[in-house]
C-alpha cells in the first residue's frame, strides 16, 4: 500500500519492532535515529528505551529506573542522545549506551507557572482544563516536551505541558534566553510540544493546541507561522530540509522548508476498527528517507482494537525511488 505523491511516495512496510519477550509498550513517546540508522524508541513501561536495526530486530534496551516519563528526543551529530523528561522536569544528554553526560533543570522541581493537574479544592482537572491552567511563562522546566540543536551546538527546549516557553542554552548547559507566554498570539503558546532547527538557524515550534507551527529566529524573534496543521505533536527536519510533522489529528504531513505541503496522509479509506493511525506522537526519517512514526495509545485503554494495535505502535514507511 502506498501513500503520498510524486517524489514523496512511500510504501507501508510489513515491519514490526521486536520487543523483549513479547512485551509491548502502551506509549511510544519519542523516536530518534543515530548515524548508523538504528532506531531508538522511548517507551512507557518496563523497557523505557529500546534500540532496533532497520529490520526491527532488537539490539539493546536500557534506562529502567532512570527515565521517569521520557518525551521528545533526538540524537545529535555527536551521536549523543538529548531527551526531555516531562515526568521529572529535566532535559538530559547521554551517550548511546546510557552514560549520563549532562542534566538541565532540577529533578522533581517544576517551575512555578500556575499549572496544576488539580483545582484549588483538590479535584482532578480534565486534560484540556489542566493544559490551560498555565498562567505565566516560567523558568526551566515544567514538563518539558522536546529538544533541538543548532549547528553550533546550542540546545533549545520546548517547555512544555506545564509551561509556555522556549529556552535556549549554550552547549555546556548555560541558560542564554527564554521566550513565550500562555496565549494565542505571536510568540505565545498553548502546549509547545516539539521543536526543531533548520539550516538557516530558524526555530520551528509545534504549538500544539493552537494548531500551528511557529517559526522564530535564533534569538526568539517571531518570524511567521504555518497553520495547515491540526494538533502538531512532532517536527523532524532531514538533511534536505524537508519537514515531517506528526499530528494528533491523526495524520502525517510533509512540507518543504517554506511550509508548502508536499504530501499528507491519515485514515482516509480506513474503518474505525482498523485505522492506519490512532494518536500520532513522533516522527523521524533515516538517511535513506524512510519514515518511522510512533503512537501513544494510553488514552485508548479499554478500546477493543487496542490489543490488535500493539504490534503497530511503530510503523515504517519506505520511500519509493
N, C-alpha and C positions, 0 to 999 in steps of 0.2 A: 504494500500500500504506500503510495507516495503523497507528499504534502509539499506546499509551497508552489513556487513558479519560477520559470526562467533559470537563471544561474543559481537560484536559491531553492532548488528542488531537492527533497530529502525522502529517503525510504525508511519507514519504521522497521527497525531491526528486531529479529527474534532474539532478544538479549535479556538475560536475567542476571542480576547481581547474586553471586553465590555466597550467601551469608553463612556464618558459622552454625553448624549443626541444625540447619533448617530454620534457624531464628530469623525473624523479620522485624524491622522497626515499625513503630506506629507513625513516626515522622522522620523524614529526611530533611533537615533544616537548611543544609547548605551543601554545595558541591565545589570542588576545585580540581584542577588538572596540573600535574607537575611537568617538568621539561621532558620527561620520558613518556608522556601521555598516560600516566597512571591516574586513575580516578580516585579521589578522596571524598568519601561520603560522611557527612557529620550527622549523626543519628541521635534520636531519643531512645534510651533503653540501655541494655547491658553492654552493648558494644558501641560506644559513642563515636568512634572513628574507625571506619573500615576502608581498606585500600584494595582496589581492583585493577587488573590489567584490562586491555581493550576488549577482551572476550568475556569479562565479568567474573573471572577467576579471582578468588580471594588471595591477596598477597600478604596482608598484615592487618592487625587490629590492635588498638591500644587506646588509652585515655580514660578507662574506668576509674572513678574516684578523683579525676582531675577536672573534667568538664562538668559543669552544673547543668547548663542548658545552652549548648552551642547554637549559634545562629549563622550569620553571614561569614564567609571565609574566602580567602584567596591564597594562592601560592605565588610568591613574588619571583622576580628574575634571579634572586639569590637562592631560589629553591628553599625558602623558609615559608612556614605556614603563618598567616596572620588571620586571627578569627575573633569575632565578637561573642562574648558570653553574656546573653541577656539575663541569665539566671543569677550570676554573681556580680554583674555590673563592671566587668573588666574587658579589656582587649589584650590579647596575648600574641607573642611571637615565639614560634617553636621551630625546631629542626623537623625534618620529615619523619624522624623516628621518635619524636616526642620530647626532646630536651628543651626545657623552658629557657628562653633567651631574654625575654623582656615582658613585663606586665605594666599596662597603663590602667589607671584607676585603682580604687581601693576595694578589695574583695568584700562583698556583702554590705557595702556602704553606698547606697544610691544617693545621688544629689537631690536636693530639695527643689522640686518643680511644681509641687501641689498635686502631682499624680498619686492616685491611690486606687487599689482594687476594691476598697470598701468605702461606704458612706460614713459620715460623722457618727451615725448611730450604730455602726458596725455591720451593716448589711452588705452582702456581696453585690457589687455593681455588675451589670452585664458588660460584655466585652466592649461594645462601642461607647457606652457611658464612661467606662474606665479610661479608654483612649482619649476621650475629650475632656478628661478631668485635669490634664496638664494646664497649669495656669500661667507658667512663665518658662522661658528658657533658662537652663541651669548649667553649671559646670559639668565636666565629665564625671561619671556617666549615670544615666538612669535607664537601664535595659537597652544597651547599645545593640544595633542591628547589623551593621556592615562595616567593612574596611576596604580602603583603596590606597594605592601607592602612586605617587608621582614619579616621573622619570628620574628625578634626583633623590628619591627615597623618602620624601615627606609622607607621613601617614595621615590619611583622612578617615574620619569615623562618622557614620550616620548614627544619631543618638536621639531617639530611638522609639521604643514603645512608651517609655515614661518621660521622654524629653522631646524637644522640638528644635534640635540644633545639629550643626555640623561642627566638628572640631578638627583642627589641623595641628599636627605635631611634627617636630623635627625627626630625622631618622633615629636619633638616640632617645626619643620619647619626651622632649620638652614641649609643653603646650605653647603654640605660637599664636593662635587666634581661634575664636568661635563665632558662629553667626546662626541666627534663626530664633523665631518666637512662634508660639502657637497661633494659628490663623490660616487664612486662605489667600492672603495677598502675596506679592512677590517677596521671596525670602522668608516666608512663613511656612510652617509645616504642620500637617496632621499625620503623624507616623512616618518620619523619614526612614524608610525601610531598607534601602540599599544604596550603594554609592559606587561610582566608577570614574576613572580619569582617562581622557582621550589624549592623543599625541600632541594636541595644542595646549595641554595643561588645563583644559576646562573640566569642571567638576559636575558630573551628572548625578542627580539625587532622585531616587524613586520616592516621590511624595505620595505615599500610597492612598490615603483616604482623601486626598484632594484630586485623585485621578489624573496625575500629571507627572512628568519628569522635568524638574527644574534644572537649569544649567547656569553655572557661576564661573567666574574666573578664579584663579588660584588664591585670590585674597577675599573671596566671598562676595564679590560684586555680582548682583543678578544680571544675567545676560538675556535669557529667553526661556521658554518652556515648550514642551511638547504635550499636547492634550489628547492625542489619539491613543490613549491607554485607559484601561479600567482596572483599578486596584493593582498597580505595578508592584511586584514583590522582589525582583532581582534584575540587575543590569550586568551584562558581560560585553566587553568590547574586545574584538580579536585584533590580530596584527594588521589586518587590512582596514581597520576602523569600521567594521561592521558591528552594529549594536543589536544585541539579543536581549529581549525583555520578556520575562515571565510575568503573567498576570493572573491574579487570583480569580479572575472573571469566570472560567479559566480559559486562557489561550496563550499562544506563543507568538510574539511579533518580532520581526526582523526589520531594522531600519538602516539607512546609510547614516553617516555621521552628521548630516544636516537635518535628520528627522524625517526623511522621505521613506514611506513604507515600501519595503521590498517583498515581503512575504508574511503571511499570517495564517494560522490555523488553530482550530479548537475542536469543539464537539459536533460540528456540522455532520449531519447524517448518522449520528450515533444515538442509541437509545439511552434512557435514564439508567437502565440496568447495566449498561456496558459503555460508559463514557470513555473517551480517549484520555481526558484529563479530569481531575476532580478538584484539587486545590494546589495549583502550581505555586512553588515557593522558591525554586532555584533553577538557574540555567548556566551552563558553561559549554564551551566548544574547545575541541582539542586542535592540534596542529594540522590535522587533515581536514578540518572543517566539519567534523561530525559533532552533533549536538547531544548533550545529555540534559535531561530535565528531571527534577525531583519534586515530590509532593509531601504535604503534611496532611494526614488524614485523621488525626486525633479528634477533630471536631465531628467526625462522622462515626465515632464509636457507636455500635448498635445497629448501623445500617446493614442490611442483608448482603450487599455486594462488597463490603469492606474486606472480608476474608479472601475473596477471589482476587482482590486488587493488590494484595500484599506483595506478590511477585512482580508487580508493575510499579512499585514505589519509585523506581528509577527507570526511565525509558531512554532509548538511544535512537537518534535519527541520523542515518548515514547520508552524507551529502553525495548526490549523484553528479558525476562529471561528464 
